[in-house]
Amino acid sequence: MRVASLAFALYVFWLLLSGHYSAFLLGAGALAAIGIAFAGRGFGYADREGHPIELILAGVRYWPWLVVEIWKSAFQVARIILSPSLPISPRLVKLRAGPETAVGMATYANSITLTPGTITVDTDRHHHWIVVHALTADGVAGLKGGDMDRRVTAFERRG
């Protein structure tokens, strides 16, 4: 099932990027996607960690929330850039991380980095911590509030 899902995802991705839809290219794209998906079994990227199909529905619930958070942070960072009198207090913080799986930790780290004003610097899944550089004290407070951590932990457990 995982290989079929990976082949389908690769084919759809290829269709979106290609823009060419002749019969030959559609067939060649399908064969390439199938071949790469089967090769993925041998190379290990068609496994639960590399292609976590069980997290698709959880992701559909998580991603809209993340997009809203990205927009809110982008607006705040834009305000700081346009009005230099607003407080900038860059800092590194080490936070407790709830995610336990590699997929959960990667989702958490990438969500932090995608949110303007914060960047993940280091992670340790086994000791449950993450180091983040934040542009402002509000960015640190938002992360310490734990909303993103709770949502990512719930996301990974739905799988």
Buried (B, 14 or more C-beta within 10 A) or exposed (E): EBBEBBBBBBBEEBBEEEEEEEEEBBEEBBEBBBEBBEEBEEEEBBEBEBBBBEBEEBBEEBEEBBEEBBEEBEEBBEEBEEEEEEEEEEEEBEBEBBBBBBBBBBBBBEBBBBBBBBBBBEBEBEEBEBBBBBBBEBBBEBBBEEEBBEBBBBBBBEB
